[in-house]
């Protein structure tokens, strides 16, 4: 039996018992809630300039990619640069160390790439999240691979660039039951994360997070390569002393993409003080992965917070 922490306190909940029902209705709920929340968010904040600038950089990125010019492509990246694949992270700290790998692409028969469908998800003054459906094309025009990639574009020193990417070359070709099961597992892991966080239990938190783990707190980069990292050892005493923190909660949890071993969530987390009054709300992207047969948080990217006091 698992306990959920909610605005009204704790109540018992058997996540495994209703997982089958979650799998059946999750996709419909996700589509409805996702559309509703994003309409509300767009009405509340106008980030059209950020979206326009990030999208222009995205367009330049694919043009420069097809120009077969590593130096030109680097101009549309932010660093440290994060590639998130099935085997974990590849983090490139400096621009001069980043390369496309055109020789490997040519060995696959690659001639060019194309972006077919671009969707803007979360946006703020210095960060925009995209999903992009892409194709790889042979020199004769034949499409030999298509898939989806999740991008986080950030603004550093006045310039926009892609800082995070995670691709899914099997987009829309996964077993739907396996994807629904992964969504249910991911949702339950998020609930267990907040239960552990509100219990100030770092051991329990390490059971629902992975190492290595990465957080982009706006443009502040934290790479937890071992359990000594602050991400694996939250200083709850400091949180109470500096913010008068009591607890945290999550709202507007939405699945934006999922595979059998990775789920992308957009959500907002709220912090409450000792008077049980909300004082901060932070939209975020969370990526959960299944590693060594265990689900956990891999990557978090925090957007611009709003303050209630």
Short mmCIF file of the C-alpha atoms (twelve columns), coordinates in Angstrom:
data_MODEL
# 
_entry.id   MODEL 
# 
loop_
_atom_site.group_PDB 
_atom_site.id 
_atom_site.type_symbol 
_atom_site.label_atom_id 
_atom_site.label_alt_id 
_atom_site.label_comp_id 
_atom_site.label_asym_id 
_atom_site.label_seq_id 
_atom_site.Cartn_x 
_atom_site.Cartn_y 
_atom_site.Cartn_z 
_atom_site.pdbx_PDB_model_num 
ATOM 1   C CA . UNK A 1   0.000  0.000  0.000   1 
ATOM 2   C CA . UNK A 2   1.380  3.364  -1.030  1 
ATOM 3   C CA . UNK A 3   0.507  6.732  0.543   1 
ATOM 4   C CA . UNK A 4   -0.105 9.713  -1.706  1 
ATOM 5   C CA . UNK A 5   0.702  13.158 -0.365  1 
ATOM 6   C CA . UNK A 6   -1.926 15.649 -1.504  1 
ATOM 7   C CA . UNK A 7   -3.031 19.152 -0.657  1 
ATOM 8   C CA . UNK A 8   -5.268 17.742 2.034   1 
ATOM 9   C CA . UNK A 9   -2.740 15.373 3.565   1 
ATOM 10  C CA . UNK A 10  -2.048 11.638 3.091   1 
ATOM 11  C CA . UNK A 11  -4.408 8.899  2.073   1 
ATOM 12  C CA . UNK A 12  -3.769 5.221  1.280   1 
ATOM 13  C CA . UNK A 13  -3.528 4.236  -2.341  1 
ATOM 14  C CA . UNK A 14  -2.723 0.941  -4.007  1 
ATOM 15  C CA . UNK A 15  -0.939 1.963  -7.205  1 
ATOM 16  C CA . UNK A 16  -0.468 -1.603 -8.453  1 
ATOM 17  C CA . UNK A 17  -4.145 -2.436 -7.987  1 
ATOM 18  C CA . UNK A 18  -5.388 0.180  -10.450 1 
ATOM 19  C CA . UNK A 19  -2.494 0.105  -12.885 1 
ATOM 20  C CA . UNK A 20  -4.582 -1.764 -15.446 1 
ATOM 21  C CA . UNK A 21  -7.194 0.991  -15.407 1 
ATOM 22  C CA . UNK A 22  -4.513 3.647  -15.757 1 
ATOM 23  C CA . UNK A 23  -3.129 1.912  -18.822 1 
ATOM 24  C CA . UNK A 24  -6.543 1.872  -20.489 1 
ATOM 25  C CA . UNK A 25  -7.407 5.522  -20.002 1 
ATOM 26  C CA . UNK A 26  -4.003 7.224  -19.668 1 
ATOM 27  C CA . UNK A 27  -3.596 8.273  -23.292 1 
ATOM 28  C CA . UNK A 28  -7.046 9.879  -23.503 1 
ATOM 29  C CA . UNK A 29  -6.549 11.748 -20.227 1 
ATOM 30  C CA . UNK A 30  -3.091 12.904 -21.299 1 
ATOM 31  C CA . UNK A 31  -4.391 14.392 -24.546 1 
ATOM 32  C CA . UNK A 32  -7.293 16.216 -22.867 1 
ATOM 33  C CA . UNK A 33  -5.299 17.563 -19.911 1 
ATOM 34  C CA . UNK A 34  -2.290 18.461 -22.035 1 
ATOM 35  C CA . UNK A 35  -4.348 20.591 -24.403 1 
ATOM 36  C CA . UNK A 36  -6.313 22.262 -21.591 1 
ATOM 37  C CA . UNK A 37  -3.299 23.127 -19.455 1 
ATOM 38  C CA . UNK A 38  -1.274 24.485 -22.336 1 
ATOM 39  C CA . UNK A 39  -4.120 26.753 -23.425 1 
ATOM 40  C CA . UNK A 40  -4.320 28.061 -19.859 1 
ATOM 41  C CA . UNK A 41  -0.555 28.572 -19.674 1 
ATOM 42  C CA . UNK A 42  -0.425 30.390 -23.007 1 
ATOM 43  C CA . UNK A 43  -3.133 32.744 -21.828 1 
ATOM 44  C CA . UNK A 44  -1.293 33.481 -18.574 1 
ATOM 45  C CA . UNK A 45  2.162  34.146 -20.045 1 
ATOM 46  C CA . UNK A 46  3.293  35.441 -23.398 1 
ATOM 47  C CA . UNK A 47  6.558  33.828 -24.397 1 
ATOM 48  C CA . UNK A 48  6.005  34.265 -28.124 1 
ATOM 49  C CA . UNK A 49  9.301  36.109 -28.593 1 
ATOM 50  C CA . UNK A 50  11.253 33.317 -26.886 1 
ATOM 51  C CA . UNK A 51  9.455  30.688 -28.951 1 
ATOM 52  C CA . UNK A 52  10.125 32.611 -32.167 1 
ATOM 53  C CA . UNK A 53  13.836 33.002 -31.415 1 
ATOM 54  C CA . UNK A 54  14.288 29.394 -30.313 1 
ATOM 55  C CA . UNK A 55  12.382 28.151 -33.353 1 
ATOM 56  C CA . UNK A 56  14.619 30.227 -35.633 1 
ATOM 57  C CA . UNK A 57  17.657 28.572 -34.042 1 
ATOM 58  C CA . UNK A 58  16.035 25.166 -34.524 1 
ATOM 59  C CA . UNK A 59  15.556 25.907 -38.217 1 
ATOM 60  C CA . UNK A 60  19.172 27.040 -38.535 1 
ATOM 61  C CA . UNK A 61  20.281 23.887 -36.731 1 
ATOM 62  C CA . UNK A 62  18.825 21.498 -39.312 1 
ATOM 63  C CA . UNK A 63  20.128 23.643 -42.182 1 
ATOM 64  C CA . UNK A 64  23.640 23.598 -40.724 1 
ATOM 65  C CA . UNK A 65  23.363 19.873 -39.947 1 
ATOM 66  C CA . UNK A 66  22.737 19.218 -43.632 1 
ATOM 67  C CA . UNK A 67  25.644 21.485 -44.603 1 
ATOM 68  C CA . UNK A 68  28.028 18.857 -43.105 1 
ATOM 69  C CA . UNK A 69  29.829 21.501 -41.064 1 
ATOM 70  C CA . UNK A 70  30.476 20.685 -37.397 1 
ATOM 71  C CA . UNK A 71  31.567 24.206 -36.545 1 
ATOM 72  C CA . UNK A 72  28.377 25.666 -38.015 1 
ATOM 73  C CA . UNK A 73  26.175 23.197 -36.102 1 
ATOM 74  C CA . UNK A 74  27.921 24.097 -32.823 1 
ATOM 75  C CA . UNK A 75  26.691 27.669 -33.258 1 
ATOM 76  C CA . UNK A 76  23.155 26.411 -32.541 1 
ATOM 77  C CA . UNK A 77  24.051 24.478 -29.388 1 
ATOM 78  C CA . UNK A 78  24.259 25.372 -25.708 1 
ATOM 79  C CA . UNK A 79  26.798 23.861 -23.339 1 
ATOM 80  C CA . UNK A 80  27.212 21.703 -21.363 1 
ATOM 81  C CA . UNK A 81  25.386 19.721 -24.033 1 
ATOM 82  C CA . UNK A 82  23.367 16.641 -23.043 1 
ATOM 83  C CA . UNK A 83  22.511 13.672 -25.253 1 
ATOM 84  C CA . UNK A 84  20.179 11.274 -23.457 1 
ATOM 85  C CA . UNK A 85  20.160 7.808  -24.998 1 
ATOM 86  C CA . UNK A 86  19.137 4.270  -23.991 1 
ATOM 87  C CA . UNK A 87  22.479 3.759  -22.245 1 
ATOM 88  C CA . UNK A 88  22.381 7.009  -20.300 1 
ATOM 89  C CA . UNK A 89  23.911 10.452 -20.792 1 
ATOM 90  C CA . UNK A 90  26.666 11.787 -22.966 1 
ATOM 91  C CA . UNK A 91  27.655 15.207 -21.623 1 
ATOM 92  C CA . UNK A 92  29.937 17.462 -23.681 1 
ATOM 93  C CA . UNK A 93  31.262 20.360 -21.624 1 
ATOM 94  C CA . UNK A 94  33.000 22.411 -24.338 1 
ATOM 95  C CA . UNK A 95  31.898 23.272 -27.872 1 
ATOM 96  C CA . UNK A 96  35.175 22.197 -29.470 1 
ATOM 97  C CA . UNK A 97  34.610 18.638 -28.220 1 
ATOM 98  C CA . UNK A 98  31.232 18.194 -29.935 1 
ATOM 99  C CA . UNK A 99  30.967 16.503 -33.339 1 
ATOM 100 C CA . UNK A 100 28.062 15.252 -35.424 1 
ATOM 101 C CA . UNK A 101 29.701 12.039 -36.582 1 
ATOM 102 C CA . UNK A 102 29.036 12.391 -40.295 1 
ATOM 103 C CA . UNK A 103 31.150 9.363  -41.225 1 
ATOM 104 C CA . UNK A 104 28.855 7.097  -39.217 1 
ATOM 105 C CA . UNK A 105 25.793 8.680  -40.807 1 
ATOM 106 C CA . UNK A 106 27.172 8.148  -44.309 1 
ATOM 107 C CA . UNK A 107 27.816 4.488  -43.516 1 
ATOM 108 C CA . UNK A 108 24.074 4.199  -42.857 1 
ATOM 109 C CA . UNK A 109 23.379 5.622  -46.303 1 
ATOM 110 C CA . UNK A 110 22.550 9.114  -45.024 1 
ATOM 111 C CA . UNK A 111 22.301 12.040 -47.407 1 
ATOM 112 C CA . UNK A 112 20.273 14.595 -45.414 1 
ATOM 113 C CA . UNK A 113 17.804 15.004 -42.573 1 
ATOM 114 C CA . UNK A 114 14.457 16.784 -42.366 1 
ATOM 115 C CA . UNK A 115 12.178 18.044 -39.609 1 
ATOM 116 C CA . UNK A 116 8.613  17.081 -40.502 1 
ATOM 117 C CA . UNK A 117 6.506  18.196 -37.564 1 
ATOM 118 C CA . UNK A 118 7.585  20.593 -34.808 1 
ATOM 119 C CA . UNK A 119 5.556  21.022 -31.603 1 
ATOM 120 C CA . UNK A 120 6.259  23.672 -28.970 1 
ATOM 121 C CA . UNK A 121 5.680  22.431 -25.440 1 
ATOM 122 C CA . UNK A 122 6.829  24.418 -22.377 1 
ATOM 123 C CA . UNK A 123 8.320  27.875 -22.846 1 
ATOM 124 C CA . UNK A 124 9.844  30.618 -20.710 1 
ATOM 125 C CA . UNK A 125 12.114 33.625 -21.226 1 
ATOM 126 C CA . UNK A 126 15.243 31.450 -21.435 1 
ATOM 127 C CA . UNK A 127 14.035 27.941 -22.305 1 
ATOM 128 C CA . UNK A 128 11.771 26.297 -24.895 1 
ATOM 129 C CA . UNK A 129 10.939 22.598 -25.170 1 
ATOM 130 C CA . UNK A 130 10.144 21.017 -28.542 1 
ATOM 131 C CA . UNK A 131 9.185  17.629 -29.863 1 
ATOM 132 C CA . UNK A 132 10.261 17.139 -33.458 1 
ATOM 133 C CA . UNK A 133 9.367  14.361 -35.863 1 
ATOM 134 C CA . UNK A 134 12.376 13.807 -38.117 1 
ATOM 135 C CA . UNK A 135 13.436 11.813 -41.150 1 
ATOM 136 C CA . UNK A 136 16.802 10.618 -42.404 1 
ATOM 137 C CA . UNK A 137 17.017 10.542 -46.173 1 
ATOM 138 C CA . UNK A 138 19.307 8.754  -48.604 1 
ATOM 139 C CA . UNK A 139 20.974 10.709 -51.434 1 
ATOM 140 C CA . UNK A 140 18.332 9.362  -53.850 1 
ATOM 141 C CA . UNK A 141 15.523 10.828 -51.710 1 
ATOM 142 C CA . UNK A 142 14.412 7.608  -49.998 1 
ATOM 143 C CA . UNK A 143 13.475 7.983  -46.317 1 
ATOM 144 C CA . UNK A 144 15.209 5.172  -44.454 1 
ATOM 145 C CA . UNK A 145 14.528 6.236  -40.858 1 
ATOM 146 C CA . UNK A 146 11.927 8.351  -39.129 1 
ATOM 147 C CA . UNK A 147 11.353 9.049  -35.473 1 
ATOM 148 C CA . UNK A 148 10.825 11.674 -32.794 1 
ATOM 149 C CA . UNK A 149 13.314 13.692 -30.771 1 
ATOM 150 C CA . UNK A 150 12.741 15.774 -27.626 1 
ATOM 151 C CA . UNK A 151 14.746 19.005 -27.541 1 
ATOM 152 C CA . UNK A 152 15.379 21.586 -24.823 1 
ATOM 153 C CA . UNK A 153 16.547 24.898 -26.287 1 
ATOM 154 C CA . UNK A 154 18.138 27.372 -23.852 1 
ATOM 155 C CA . UNK A 155 19.285 30.969 -24.040 1 
ATOM 156 C CA . UNK A 156 22.881 31.589 -22.920 1 
ATOM 157 C CA . UNK A 157 24.542 34.999 -23.148 1 
ATOM 158 C CA . UNK A 158 21.744 36.225 -25.395 1 
ATOM 159 C CA . UNK A 159 22.016 33.325 -27.881 1 
ATOM 160 C CA . UNK A 160 19.654 30.370 -28.275 1 
ATOM 161 C CA . UNK A 161 20.933 26.821 -28.662 1 
ATOM 162 C CA . UNK A 162 19.909 23.203 -28.188 1 
ATOM 163 C CA . UNK A 163 21.149 21.911 -24.826 1 
ATOM 164 C CA . UNK A 164 19.308 18.614 -24.396 1 
ATOM 165 C CA . UNK A 165 18.149 15.980 -26.841 1 
ATOM 166 C CA . UNK A 166 16.637 12.545 -26.479 1 
ATOM 167 C CA . UNK A 167 15.568 10.628 -29.554 1 
ATOM 168 C CA . UNK A 168 13.089 7.840  -30.240 1 
ATOM 169 C CA . UNK A 169 13.783 6.188  -33.608 1 
ATOM 170 C CA . UNK A 170 10.827 3.806  -33.071 1 
ATOM 171 C CA . UNK A 171 8.255  6.580  -32.651 1 
ATOM 172 C CA . UNK A 172 4.689  5.241  -33.146 1 
ATOM 173 C CA . UNK A 173 6.045  1.719  -33.635 1 
ATOM 174 C CA . UNK A 174 6.235  0.668  -29.982 1 
ATOM 175 C CA . UNK A 175 3.914  -1.928 -28.492 1 
ATOM 176 C CA . UNK A 176 1.048  0.155  -27.095 1 
ATOM 177 C CA . UNK A 177 0.528  -2.076 -24.058 1 
ATOM 178 C CA . UNK A 178 4.195  -1.749 -23.120 1 
ATOM 179 C CA . UNK A 179 4.002  2.031  -23.483 1 
ATOM 180 C CA . UNK A 180 0.881  2.233  -21.318 1 
ATOM 181 C CA . UNK A 181 2.553  0.076  -18.687 1 
ATOM 182 C CA . UNK A 182 5.611  2.378  -18.720 1 
ATOM 183 C CA . UNK A 183 3.351  5.416  -18.253 1 
ATOM 184 C CA . UNK A 184 1.690  3.801  -15.253 1 
ATOM 185 C CA . UNK A 185 5.075  2.893  -13.748 1 
ATOM 186 C CA . UNK A 186 6.345  6.417  -14.339 1 
ATOM 187 C CA . UNK A 187 3.302  8.012  -12.748 1 
ATOM 188 C CA . UNK A 188 3.635  5.804  -9.686  1 
ATOM 189 C CA . UNK A 189 7.342  6.642  -9.415  1 
ATOM 190 C CA . UNK A 190 6.540  10.365 -9.379  1 
ATOM 191 C CA . UNK A 191 4.061  9.825  -6.550  1 
ATOM 192 C CA . UNK A 192 6.663  7.852  -4.605  1 
ATOM 193 C CA . UNK A 193 9.195  10.643 -5.222  1 
ATOM 194 C CA . UNK A 194 6.954  13.273 -3.623  1 
ATOM 195 C CA . UNK A 195 6.090  10.972 -0.743  1 
ATOM 196 C CA . UNK A 196 9.822  10.484 -0.040  1 
ATOM 197 C CA . UNK A 197 10.567 14.189 -0.497  1 
ATOM 198 C CA . UNK A 198 7.872  15.241 1.963   1 
ATOM 199 C CA . UNK A 199 9.168  12.671 4.431   1 
ATOM 200 C CA . UNK A 200 12.652 14.266 4.065   1 
ATOM 201 C CA . UNK A 201 13.943 10.771 3.309   1 
ATOM 202 C CA . UNK A 202 17.008 10.854 1.051   1 
ATOM 203 C CA . UNK A 203 17.348 7.061  1.098   1 
ATOM 204 C CA . UNK A 204 13.822 6.687  -0.249  1 
ATOM 205 C CA . UNK A 205 14.503 9.397  -2.843  1 
ATOM 206 C CA . UNK A 206 17.523 7.477  -4.111  1 
ATOM 207 C CA . UNK A 207 15.219 4.502  -4.700  1 
ATOM 208 C CA . UNK A 208 13.149 6.517  -7.205  1 
ATOM 209 C CA . UNK A 209 15.983 8.445  -8.879  1 
ATOM 210 C CA . UNK A 210 18.986 7.315  -10.881 1 
ATOM 211 C CA . UNK A 211 22.681 8.061  -10.760 1 
ATOM 212 C CA . UNK A 212 23.943 9.560  -13.029 1 
ATOM 213 C CA . UNK A 213 21.190 12.189 -13.005 1 
ATOM 214 C CA . UNK A 214 21.041 15.702 -14.455 1 
ATOM 215 C CA . UNK A 215 19.109 18.835 -13.552 1 
ATOM 216 C CA . UNK A 216 18.872 22.072 -15.534 1 
ATOM 217 C CA . UNK A 217 17.559 24.638 -13.070 1 
ATOM 218 C CA . UNK A 218 16.849 27.220 -15.714 1 
ATOM 219 C CA . UNK A 219 20.445 27.533 -17.024 1 
ATOM 220 C CA . UNK A 220 22.126 26.175 -13.877 1 
ATOM 221 C CA . UNK A 221 23.583 22.741 -14.686 1 
ATOM 222 C CA . UNK A 222 23.895 19.977 -12.056 1 
ATOM 223 C CA . UNK A 223 25.369 16.604 -13.046 1 
ATOM 224 C CA . UNK A 224 25.016 14.030 -10.277 1 
ATOM 225 C CA . UNK A 225 27.648 11.441 -11.142 1 
ATOM 226 C CA . UNK A 226 27.586 9.765  -7.725  1 
ATOM 227 C CA . UNK A 227 25.541 9.697  -4.522  1 
ATOM 228 C CA . UNK A 228 27.580 12.539 -2.999  1 
ATOM 229 C CA . UNK A 229 25.804 15.034 -5.266  1 
ATOM 230 C CA . UNK A 230 23.292 17.508 -3.778  1 
ATOM 231 C CA . UNK A 231 20.685 15.912 -6.053  1 
ATOM 232 C CA . UNK A 232 21.090 12.680 -4.089  1 
ATOM 233 C CA . UNK A 233 21.365 14.430 -0.705  1 
ATOM 234 C CA . UNK A 234 18.733 17.126 -0.409  1 
ATOM 235 C CA . UNK A 235 19.465 19.504 2.483   1 
ATOM 236 C CA . UNK A 236 16.005 19.572 4.033   1 
ATOM 237 C CA . UNK A 237 17.168 21.506 7.101   1 
ATOM 238 C CA . UNK A 238 18.440 24.296 4.890   1 
ATOM 239 C CA . UNK A 239 15.190 24.253 2.934   1 
ATOM 240 C CA . UNK A 240 13.236 24.700 6.151   1 
ATOM 241 C CA . UNK A 241 15.539 27.420 7.482   1 
ATOM 242 C CA . UNK A 242 15.766 29.484 4.298   1 
ATOM 243 C CA . UNK A 243 12.243 29.051 2.923   1 
ATOM 244 C CA . UNK A 244 10.215 27.946 5.958   1 
ATOM 245 C CA . UNK A 245 9.386  24.908 3.821   1 
ATOM 246 C CA . UNK A 246 6.823  22.351 4.971   1 
ATOM 247 C CA . UNK A 247 6.095  20.212 1.938   1 
ATOM 248 C CA . UNK A 248 5.941  20.045 -1.852  1 
ATOM 249 C CA . UNK A 249 3.274  18.856 -4.224  1 
ATOM 250 C CA . UNK A 250 2.831  18.225 -7.949  1 
ATOM 251 C CA . UNK A 251 0.066  19.435 -10.249 1 
ATOM 252 C CA . UNK A 252 -0.772 19.219 -13.953 1 
ATOM 253 C CA . UNK A 253 1.166  15.987 -14.519 1 
ATOM 254 C CA . UNK A 254 1.116  15.291 -18.260 1 
ATOM 255 C CA . UNK A 255 2.807  12.710 -20.441 1 
ATOM 256 C CA . UNK A 256 4.241  14.318 -23.569 1 
ATOM 257 C CA . UNK A 257 6.013  11.249 -24.951 1 
ATOM 258 C CA . UNK A 258 6.643  7.676  -23.845 1 
ATOM 259 C CA . UNK A 259 8.494  4.539  -24.862 1 
ATOM 260 C CA . UNK A 260 8.593  1.189  -23.027 1 
ATOM 261 C CA . UNK A 261 11.691 2.339  -21.106 1 
ATOM 262 C CA . UNK A 262 11.383 6.132  -20.926 1 
ATOM 263 C CA . UNK A 263 8.576  8.582  -20.146 1 
ATOM 264 C CA . UNK A 264 8.619  12.363 -20.577 1 
ATOM 265 C CA . UNK A 265 6.453  14.237 -18.102 1 
ATOM 266 C CA . UNK A 266 5.610  17.903 -17.923 1 
ATOM 267 C CA . UNK A 267 4.360  19.021 -14.544 1 
ATOM 268 C CA . UNK A 268 4.518  21.836 -12.033 1 
ATOM 269 C CA . UNK A 269 5.690  21.413 -8.472  1 
ATOM 270 C CA . UNK A 270 4.568  23.634 -5.646  1 
ATOM 271 C CA . UNK A 271 6.185  24.453 -2.329  1 
ATOM 272 C CA . UNK A 272 4.207  25.162 0.848   1 
ATOM 273 C CA . UNK A 273 5.428  26.859 4.012   1 
ATOM 274 C CA . UNK A 274 4.855  25.964 7.658   1 
ATOM 275 C CA . UNK A 275 1.507  27.757 7.509   1 
ATOM 276 C CA . UNK A 276 0.537  25.401 4.670   1 
ATOM 277 C CA . UNK A 277 0.477  28.350 2.261   1 
ATOM 278 C CA . UNK A 278 1.819  27.978 -1.253  1 
ATOM 279 C CA . UNK A 279 4.799  30.226 -1.943  1 
ATOM 280 C CA . UNK A 280 6.378  28.928 -5.185  1 
ATOM 281 C CA . UNK A 281 5.277  27.123 -8.360  1 
ATOM 282 C CA . UNK A 282 7.810  25.779 -10.862 1 
ATOM 283 C CA . UNK A 283 6.859  24.194 -14.220 1 
ATOM 284 C CA . UNK A 284 9.288  21.461 -15.220 1 
ATOM 285 C CA . UNK A 285 10.164 18.656 -17.579 1 
ATOM 286 C CA . UNK A 286 10.913 15.327 -15.880 1 
ATOM 287 C CA . UNK A 287 12.304 12.338 -17.759 1 
ATOM 288 C CA . UNK A 288 11.998 8.950  -16.066 1 
ATOM 289 C CA . UNK A 289 13.816 5.868  -17.341 1 
ATOM 290 C CA . UNK A 290 13.897 2.189  -16.585 1 
ATOM 291 C CA . UNK A 291 17.426 1.116  -15.700 1 
ATOM 292 C CA . UNK A 292 18.391 -2.266 -14.272 1 
ATOM 293 C CA . UNK A 293 14.680 -3.126 -14.084 1 
ATOM 294 C CA . UNK A 294 13.961 -0.080 -11.895 1 
ATOM 295 C CA . UNK A 295 12.140 3.144  -12.773 1 
ATOM 296 C CA . UNK A 296 13.650 6.424  -11.613 1 
ATOM 297 C CA . UNK A 297 14.070 10.105 -12.398 1 
ATOM 298 C CA . UNK A 298 16.901 10.671 -14.902 1 
ATOM 299 C CA . UNK A 299 16.600 14.274 -15.996 1 
ATOM 300 C CA . UNK A 300 14.816 17.392 -14.751 1 
ATOM 301 C CA . UNK A 301 14.630 20.735 -16.484 1 
ATOM 302 C CA . UNK A 302 13.070 23.545 -14.457 1 
ATOM 303 C CA . UNK A 303 11.314 26.482 -16.055 1 
ATOM 304 C CA . UNK A 304 10.822 30.008 -14.717 1 
ATOM 305 C CA . UNK A 305 9.140  29.943 -11.280 1 
ATOM 306 C CA . UNK A 306 6.256  32.069 -10.074 1 
ATOM 307 C CA . UNK A 307 6.140  33.291 -6.493  1 
ATOM 308 C CA . UNK A 308 3.046  33.637 -4.337  1 
ATOM 309 C CA . UNK A 309 4.664  35.796 -1.661  1 
# 
